[in-house]
Amino acid sequence: LKHLQASIVIQSHVRRWLAHKKELEKAALLTECKAMLMELKSLQAAILVQSHTRRWLAHSSFSCKRNSIVRIQAFLQMKSQNRRYRQTLTNVTLIQGLAEEWLIRRNGA
């Protein structure tokens, strides 16, 4: 009978120790999972920051190039329009001169 009670006490202690060990393993696993989740969140945050930074840099470069192109186009268009204006002014002046000469000849002759 003593052996039976002793074996029951030993079994009880072993089961309690195994249950406690299982709880410790679960707690360790949970802690490890939490750490991995935090690391994953940090990694995702870093990826997001890098993504936005790359987009901002690409957009800045694009905007700079686009603004430069617009300025060059505006300058070239201005030069072209200025050339046309000067040609038109020369033509008008020439026509006015010819008209004046014609009027002078017609009225003076």
FENRA-V521023 format. One record per residue. N is the residue number from 1. RES is the residue in one letter. PSI is psi in degrees with one decimal (* if undefined). D_FIRST is the distance of its C-alpha to the first C-alpha in Angstrom with 2 decimals. Layout:
# FENRA-V521023
n: {N;N}
res: {RES;RES}
psi: {PSI;PSI}
d_first: {D_FIRST;D_FIRST}
This chain:
# FENRA-V521023
n: {1;2;3;4;5;6;7;8;9;10;11;12;13;14;15;16;17;18;19;20;21;22;23;24;25;26;27;28;29;30;31;32;33;34;35;36;37;38;39;40;41;42;43;44;45;46;47;48;49;50;51;52;53;54;55;56;57;58;59;60;61;62;63;64;65;66;67;68;69;70;71;72;73;74;75;76;77;78;79;80;81;82;83;84;85;86;87;88;89;90;91;92;93;94;95;96;97;98;99;100;101;102;103;104;105;106;107;108;109}
res: {L;K;H;L;Q;A;S;I;V;I;Q;S;H;V;R;R;W;L;A;H;K;K;E;L;E;K;A;A;L;L;T;E;C;K;A;M;L;M;E;L;K;S;L;Q;A;A;I;L;V;Q;S;H;T;R;R;W;L;A;H;S;S;F;S;C;K;R;N;S;I;V;R;I;Q;A;F;L;Q;M;K;S;Q;N;R;R;Y;R;Q;T;L;T;N;V;T;L;I;Q;G;L;A;E;E;W;L;I;R;R;N;G;A}
psi: {-39.8;-39.2;-38.1;-45.4;-40.6;-43.1;-35.5;-43.1;-44.0;-46.4;-42.0;-45.5;-40.7;-43.9;-42.1;-42.4;-42.2;-40.7;-43.1;-41.4;-41.1;-41.6;-40.8;-40.5;-41.5;-42.7;-41.7;-42.2;-42.0;-43.1;-42.3;-40.5;-41.8;-42.5;-42.4;-38.6;-43.3;-41.7;-40.6;-42.8;-41.6;-41.3;-43.8;-39.2;-42.7;-41.3;-42.0;-44.4;-44.6;-41.0;-47.1;-37.2;-45.2;-41.2;-44.4;-43.4;-43.7;-42.4;-40.0;-45.4;-44.9;-45.9;-41.8;-45.8;-43.6;-44.0;-39.3;-43.6;-43.1;-41.2;-43.0;-44.9;-41.7;-40.8;-45.8;-39.4;-39.5;-44.6;-44.0;-46.3;-37.0;-41.5;-45.6;-40.0;-46.3;-39.5;-43.3;-41.8;-42.5;-44.7;-44.7;-44.6;-43.0;-44.9;-41.7;-42.5;-45.8;-39.4;-41.3;-45.6;-44.0;-42.7;-40.8;-45.1;-39.8;-43.0;-33.1;-22.4;*}
d_first: {0.00;3.78;5.34;5.01;6.25;8.49;9.77;10.53;12.31;14.09;15.15;16.40;18.36;19.73;20.83;22.43;24.09;25.36;26.68;28.36;29.79;31.15;32.74;34.31;35.68;37.09;38.66;40.15;41.47;42.94;44.59;45.98;47.31;48.96;50.57;51.85;53.22;55.03;56.46;57.59;59.26;61.00;62.17;63.48;65.28;66.86;67.97;69.49;71.37;72.65;73.72;75.67;77.21;78.37;79.85;81.62;83.06;84.26;85.78;87.49;88.97;90.10;91.64;93.50;94.89;95.81;97.62;99.50;100.57;101.74;103.80;105.37;106.20;107.71;109.80;111.07;111.86;113.72;115.75;116.56;117.59;119.63;121.43;122.18;123.35;125.71;127.10;127.63;129.29;131.57;132.48;133.23;135.35;137.23;137.82;139.00;141.38;142.76;143.13;144.99;147.30;147.98;148.72;150.99;152.86;153.16;154.31;156.29;158.16}
